[in-house]
Amino acid sequence: MSRWSASLVACAWIAAACGSDNDSTQATCEPACLAGQDCVDGACVGEPLPDADGDGVPDESDRCGSTATGSAVDESGCSWAEAPVPLPEGPYGTGIRDAAGDFTVQTLGGSFAFHASWTGNDSHLFLVRAAGNAYSDAIAGSDVGAFLAESPANVHYLFLDVEDDEAARRAAQEAMLSRFEEALALLDPAVAAQWRTRLHFVTDAVDALDGSLGAFFAAHPNFAFGIDRFGRWREAGSLYDFNDGAPHLRFLAREAVGFDYERRLEREMGAIAATEVVVFDGDRHQGGWEAGHTTSVEITLPSAAEMARFDSMAVYLYTACPGHLQGLEAGCNEWDYAHHLFVCDEEDPASCDTELVRYVTPYGREGEWLTDVSPLLPLFANGGSRTLKYTGANGYDMHLRILLWDAGKQERPVEVRFLYGASGAIPWNEEYNGRFEPVKFTVDDPTTTRVGIYNVVTGHGFGSTWENCAEFCDSEHEFAVNGTAFSESHPEAKDRYGCFARVDQGVVPNQFGSWPFGRAGWCPGQDVKPWVQDVSDVLVSGENEIAYRALFRGEPYVPRLGGGGDYLPELRLQSWLVRYERK
C-alpha cells in the first residue's frame, strides 16, 4: 500500500545515512565494522557478534530479530515499522478507544497480568461464553482450527464464561481448552507451543473481574471486545458469517488483522514528512439525502512553487461514530453507501465534478484509510485556495487531511487529462459503451518520462439481472491505446469471501451487514483503490488514440432482466491520462 521513501524517516531512524560521531574509531573504516569488531588502521578485525537479520544490531541486543533487509533501525534493532508501542500511561478509562488500565486474571494456566505482558507488538481479544445463548454457543462450538489458521500470531486471546458456579465455570473452560489442544496437536510443535502462551482460559467470575477489565465489561457487557495495538479498549463487531448464516470464532481473528492494519497505517503516516492540509478536523458531515448529503469546505494549499516540490499525495480519512460506538442503535450508520470527495473547479467553484477519492462506508462501524492519489497532483498545481465537496448519505464526525510530500521519486506527475466518466452513476446496459468516444492526444514534449492511465471504477446494483451485475459480477474495463488493450477486471466480485480476505488492506472487519462478499472494485468499509497502468511503450510520436469500453465475459454487456430486484446495474467511473516528467 505504501510507496513512502525511507529517506523521509527521521534521522533518529537512519543513523547510518545521517552520520554518527558516537564511535570515531569505527568511523575510519569503510564500510563500518560489524558489532563485536574493532577498527584497526582502517580495517575491521575480530569476529563479529551473531546478527541473524544483518541490521547491524547483534542478536543479543536485537528486539526485532527479523527486520527486512536494508531497513534502517534504531539502537534496539527495530525499524520504524517494527518499533513497539509504549505502554499507555493513562489517563485510563472505560470508553471505546480509552487507554486500558491494568488488570490481572486467574486462568487455567496461572495468572495473566495485562501491563506486565505488554510488549508493544500485540493485541488482546476477549470472548465471553454464555451457555444457552444461541449466538454464543455457535461461536464456542465453531472450528477452533480454522480460528487459529486465520489469526495473526501477535494476539493474546482471553476466554471468559458467565457461569456463576465456580466448578461448572472451570469445567466449561477445561472443555474449551481440550478442544483447542486437539487443534494444536495438528500444528507444528513450535507453533503450538507459541499458541499455548497466548490462549488464556479465565477462571474468574465475570462479575468479579479485576481492575480495568472488570470496569470495562461492566460498562460494555458484550460477547466480544478487545484491546488494540495502541492499548485502547475496542468493540469487536459482529462475528456473523452471511455466507452460512451462523457466527464463527474465526471472525474474531479478523479483528486482530484489523488492529494490525491500523498500526501499519499509523507507521506509514509517521514515516511521511508531509505537509498536511486539514479538510475536516472532527467536523460533522450530517449525511442524509437532502441538504446534509453535501458538505463543502474551502482549503488553503501551499503556493504553486511549494506544490512543485511534491511528487506524492495521499488522503487520510477517519470516519468517527458517536462515542466511537458501533451499530445503528448507537448512531453508527447502517448502510454501505458510496461517499466521494470532489475537487471543485478553480474558475467555477460551484462546479464540483472531479473526484479525488471514493469510499464505500462500513455497515455500522468506523473506518480509517490512507489513499495514494499521487497521479492527481496536477489538479492542485496552482496551490492557494480551493473548494472541496464531500458527499454521502451517512453522517460522521470527519477527520480528513490531504498529505503532500517529496518521496524522492525520480519523476512527478505534471499534467492530467480527463478521459471518461461522470460524477455520478452511469447505467450499465447495451447503451453504455456508446457514451464514450475515442480520445486523441499527442505526447511530443521531450521532458515526458512516462504516460499512464489512472482509473477508478466500481460496479453497483444487484438482484435485477440473471448475471447479478454490476455489484457481484466481473466487469472488465478495457482501455485500448493505439490498438493495444489494457484491462482492469474484478474477479473478486465472484468470491463470497473476497472482502473478508482484504481486512489487511483496510476493509473494516465484522461489520453489521454482508461485508464478507467480494464486490466489483470495492468493499464495504474501504477506500476504493485506483487502478494505474503505464502505457508509455505503445505511444507514438504525433497523434495517439485511446478508446474505452466495459465488457462482461469479453463482450459488451446486455442485461438479462430477472431475479425480482429493482436495483439495475450501474458503474461509477472516472479515468484520467497522466503525464510525468523527471524532477
N, C-alpha and C positions, 0 to 999 in steps of 0.2 A: 504493500500500500504506500509506504513512504518512499520518496525519492530524495529526501533531505541529504545534504552533503555532510560528511563527517567533519569537514573543515569549519562547520558552523558551531560545533560544540565548544564550550568554553575551554580556555587554556588549562583549567584545573583537570580537565579530562584528556588533554592531549599534550602532556608534558614533553613527550619526545619531540613533537613538532614545534612547540613554543620555546623549547630550550629550558635547561635547568642548570643551576650553578650549585646544586647540593653536593656534587661529588666532582671536584676539579680534577681528580686523578683519572676517573673514568672518562671525563670529557675529552681527554687527549687521545683516546682510542676510537678509531672509526672502522667498523661500526662499534657502538658502545659494548662493553663487556657484559656478559650474562651474569645473573645473580650467582654469587659464590666465586667468581673470578676476580682477579686483580689486573689492573693495567700497569704494565711494567715496560718502560721505554717504548711506548706506543703499541705494545702487543698485549693481548689478553692471555693470561696464564692461569693454570689451575682448572680443576674440574667444576663445571657449572652444577648448581643445585637442580634437582628434578623440576621440570616445568612442563607439565603434560600438554597444556594448551598453547605454549610458546608465546605468552603475552609479556614475558619479562619479569613476572612475579612468581617466585618459587612456590611449588605446591604446598609447602608447609605454611605459607602465609596467604595463599590464594583463597579468597572467599567465593570466587566464581571460577571453578576449575574447568569449564568447558567454553570459554569465551571464543567467539568466532575469529578465525584467522584475520589478522590485520586490524582488529578493533582496538582503538585507544582505550586504555584502562587507567584507573586511579591506583593509589598505593595498596589497596586491598585486592587488586587483580580483577576488578569489576568494570565493565564498560558502562557507558551511560544507560544502555538498555537493560543491564543486569543489576544495577545498583539497588540494594534492598530499600524498602520504605521504612523510615524510622518509626518506632512505636509511637502512636499518637499520645501526646502528653496531656490531652484534655483541653478545655473542659469536656467531660463526658456527659452523655445524655441517653435518652431512650427514644428519641425521634429518628425517623428514617434519615440516613446519611449523617447522624450524630456519631462522634467518636465513641467506640465501645470501651467501657471501663473493664477492669479486671474481674475475673470470676474463677472459681475452682469447682470442679465437679468430680464426683466419685464414679468410676467406671468399672466394668468387669476386669480391666487390666490395671487398675490403680487410679491415682489422682491425675487429673488433667487441669493445668493452670494456664489460662489464656495468655497473659502477659509474659509468663516465663517461657511459653512455647513460641513466642513471636520471633520469626526470622526475617521478616520484611519481604518475603517472597511467596507467602502462602495466603490462601483464602480459607474461610471456615464456613461450612454449611451445616444446618441443623434440620433434622427431620423428626417430627413428633408423631408417634403412633397413638391412635385412638381406636382400640379394638371395637368392632361393631359398627364403625363408620365406614360406609362403602368406599368412599374416596380414599381414606387412609388404608383400609385393608387391601385395596387393589395395588396401591403403591408398595406396601410392605411385602406383598406376595409376588411382585413382578421380578423379572430376571436380574439377579444381582451380578451375574457375569457380564451381561450387556452394560450394566451401570458402570462397572469397573473399566470395561473397554472404552466407554465414552469419556471417562473422566480424565482431566489432566492429572499429573502426579502431585502437583503442588497444592493439595487440598487436605484439610482435616475435616472429616465428617463426624458429627456427633448425633447419635440416635437416642431419642428420648421416648418415654412412654407415659401416658397419662394415668395408667393403672394406679389406684390408691394403695392396694395391698402390696407390701414390700416384697413378699415371697413370690407373688404372682408376677409382679413387675420384673423381678430378677429372672424368673423363668422365661418370660417373654423375650428379654434381652439375650438370654443364653440361646434360645431357639433361633433368634436372628443371627447371632454370631455363628451358630452352627451352619446356617445356610451360606454365610459368607466363606466359611472355611472350606466348604465343598467347592465353591468357585475358585478360591485361592489355590487349592490343590492342583488346579489345571494350569496355573500360570508358572512362569519361570520362578524358581525358588527365590532368587534375589528380588524379583519384582513383588512376589507375595510377601516377603519379609518386610519390604518397604511399606506395603499397604497395611500390614498389621500395626505399624506405628501411627497410622493415620485414620484408622477406623475405631471410634470410641463409643462404647455402648454404656450409656449413662444409667446408673442405678438409683440416683436421687429422684425423689418425687418432684414433679414439675411445680407444685405449689411451695416447694422448699428449696428452689434453686438459689445458688449463691450469687451475691454481688450483682453486677450489671446484667447478667443473663436472666436472673430472676426478675429484675425490674423491667427489662425489655419484654420478656414473654408475658408479664402481667399487662403491659400496655398494648402488646400486639400478639394475642394468642392464636397464631397461625400454624398450620401444619408444617410449613417450611419457611425458613428465613436464613439469613447469612450475615457474615462479616466479610467485607470485600478486601481487596488487596491494599487498601488505604486504611484499614482498621475501622471502617464505618458500618453501622447497622444497615442492613438492606432487606427488603422483601424479596421473595423468591418466585413470584408469579404462579401461573397455573401449570401443573405437571400433566395436563390432559393431552393425549395424542388424538388429534382429529382423524387420523388415519384408521384407527381401530376402535375409537370411541371409549378409551379407557386411559386412566392416568398411569404413568410409569416412572419408576425410580430413575431410569437413565436420563429423564428430562431434567432432574435436579443437577446432573453433571453439566448440563448446558449453562447453568448459572455460573459455574466456575469458569467455563470458557468465556462467558461474557465479562466476568471480572478481569480475566487476563487481557481481554481486548481493551478494556478501559485503562488498565495500567499501561499497555503498549501505546495507546493513544496519548496518554499523559507524557510518556517518554518522548514520543515524536514531537509533541508540542514543546517540550522543554529543550529539545535539541535544535530547534529552529530559532535563529537570531532574527526574528521577524519584526517588521513594522506592522503594528496592529491597528486596524481601522474598526472601531466599535460601531456596530449597526444597532444591536439591541443589547442592553445590559440589565436583564431582568424585566424588561418592559413586557406588557401584556399584549399578545395578539388575541383578540377576542374570539375570532372564528365565527362560525355560523354561515348562513347563505345570503345574508343581506349586507348591511354596512360593515359588520365586523369581519367579513371574508377577506378584506384587503387592509393591510397596514402599510402606509407609505412613510418613508423616513429619508431625510437628507443627510448625507455623509460628506466629510471632507477628506479627500485623498491627498497624499503628498504631491508636491509640484511635479510638472512634466519632467524636469531634469532629474528629480529623485526617482520617478517611476521608470526612467530609462535605465536605472541601475539594476532593477529587479529582473530575474529570469524565472521566478516561481511565484505562484499564487495559490492559496487554498482558502476554503471557507469552513470555519468551525461553527457548529450549531449544537446546542444542548436545549432540548425542549423539556421544561420542568412542569410537573403537575402540582396541584395544591398540597403543601406539606410533604411533597415527594411520595405521596401515597398512590398506590396502583388501583385500578378498577374504576368502573363508571360510578359506583356509589360514592367513591372518594373524590369524584370530579375529574378523573383522568379519562380522556376521550375514548369512546368505544370503538371507533371505526378506523380502517386503513384508507385514508384519503391522500390523494396526490396534493402536495404542497410545493410551491415554487417561489424562488427568489428571482425577481426580474430586475434588469437594469433599464432605466428609462433613458430616452434619447437625450443627448446633450442639448440639441437645439430645440427640442419639443419635449420637456419633462412630463407632459401629460400622456405621451405615447410610451408605453412600457411593455414591449413585446419580446424583448431579448432576455432569454432565460440564462441565469448564471448557474443555478443549482436546482435540482429537483429532488424531492424526498417523497417517500410514502410513509405515513405515520404509523406507529405501532397500535395494536389493539390494547388500549387500556394501560400502557406503561410509558415511562420516559425513554428518551433516546439521546444519543450523543455521537456525533460524526465529524470527521475531518475529510473534506473532499478536495482533491487536487484538481484545480481548474486552470492550471498554468497556461494552456494554449489560448485562453481567452484574455490574457493580459492586455493585448492591444485595445480592448474595449475601454480601458482606463488610462490610455497613454497620455492624455492631456492633463490628468490629475485634477486637483481642485474639487469644486462642489459638484456632487452628482445626487440624483434621486433614485432610490431603490424602492421596489414594491414587493412585499411578501404577501402571498395569497394562500388560502386554505381554510377548510371548514372547521378544523379542530383548534381550540383555544389552548394556548400555553403561555407560561412565563418564559420569554425567549432570551437566550444568551447566544448571540451571533456576532462573529468577528471575521473580518477579511484579513488574512495574513499575507504579507508581501516580503520577499527576501531574495537575496542573491545566494543561490546554492552552488555557485562556482561552476555552472554548466558552461560548455564551450559556445553555446548559441542560445538565442532567446527568440520567442515569437514576436514579430514586429507588425504583422498585418493579418486581419481576419476578414473573410468574405462570407456573408450568409449564403447558404446554399438552398436548403429545403426545410419546410416545416411550418409550424404555426404556434401561437401562444397557448392554444387550447387543443382539445382532442379532435382528431380527424376520423370520420367513419372509414372503416376498412372494409371495402366491398369491391365489386368489379369496376367501380369508377375511380378507385383510389390512385392508381398509377398514372392515370390521365391528368392528374392535377399537376404533375411535375415535369417541366420541360428540361431538356439538356442545358447545361450552363457552359458557356465558352469563356476561357480565360487565358491570359499569357503570363509567363513567368520568365522574363528575359533579364531581370535585374541581376547583374553579376555578383551582387552581395548575397544572393539567396543561397542558403546551405541545405534547405530541406523544405518540402511541402507535405502537409498531412491533412487528413480528414479528421474532424472532431465531431462525434455523433452521440446524441443522447436520444434513445427511443425506448418506449415502454408500451406493452400491449395490455389493453383493458377490455372488459366485457366478457361475460361467460353465461352459459346456460341457455343461450338463444340459438345456437347453431350446433350441428352434429359434430363439428370439429372442436367445439368448446373454445373458440377463439374470442378475443385475442389474448386473454389473460393466461390461459392454460394450453396454448398451442405454440409451436415453434415458428414464429415469424422470422423470415430471413430478409435481411436488408442489404441489397446489392448496390454498390457504387461502382459503375464502370468508368474508368479513366482511360481515355483513348482506346477503348475496347477491352481493356484488362479489368476483370471483375474482382472487387474486394468485398467480402461479405461479413456482416455481423449476424449471428444467429443466436437463438435462445433455447438450446436443448434442455436446459434445466426446467423449462416450463412443463415438461412431462415427468419430472421427478417429484414424487409425492413427499420426499424429504429434502427437496432442493434448497429450501431456505433454512431448514433445521441445520443443514451442514455448513451454513455460512455465518454462524454466530461469531466466529473468529474474524470475520470481515465487517462486523458492525451490525448484523441483524440482532435486534433485541430478542433475547430468549424468553420462552414461556409466556407469550402474550395470551390475551383472553379472546382468541379467535383462531382461525385456521392458518396460523402463521407458518407451520412446517412446510406447506406445499410450495414447490417451486413455481415461479411466475416468469412471464416473458420480459426479461430485462430488469426486473425489480423484485424486491421482497418487502413485505410489511415490516415497518420499523427499520428502514435503512435508507441511506442516501443512494441515489441512482448513479452507478459508476459509468462515466463516459467511455466510449469506445474510440480509440485513437489509432489511426493507420497511416503509416508513411507511404506516400505514393510517388516519391521523387523519381524512382527508377523508370517509371513509364511515361514521364513527361518529355516533351519535345520542345525545341526552340520554336518560338512563334505561338500559334494558337493551339490550345488544348481543349478537350471537351470532357465533361463529367455528366453522367446520367444516373438517375436513381430509380429504383423500383423495389417494392416489397413483394415477397413470394411466400407461398406455402407449399411445401414439398416440391420445390423447384418450379412452380408455376404461379402465374397471377392468381390471386385468391378470389374465388366466387363463393360467398357464404351459402351453405345449405341450411336454411332455417329449420329449426326443430329443437325439441328439448323442453319447451314450455316457458323458458325465461324471456325477459324483455330487455336485457342489457346487451345490446348489439355490439359487435366487435368495433374497436376503435384503437387508434395508435396516437401516441403523443411523441412528436418528432421535432427536433431542432438539430441541424447539422451545419458545419462550418468548414471552410477551407482555410488553412493556417499556413502562413509563410514565415520561415525562420531565417535569421541572419547570425553570422558569427559576432560574438561580443567584442 
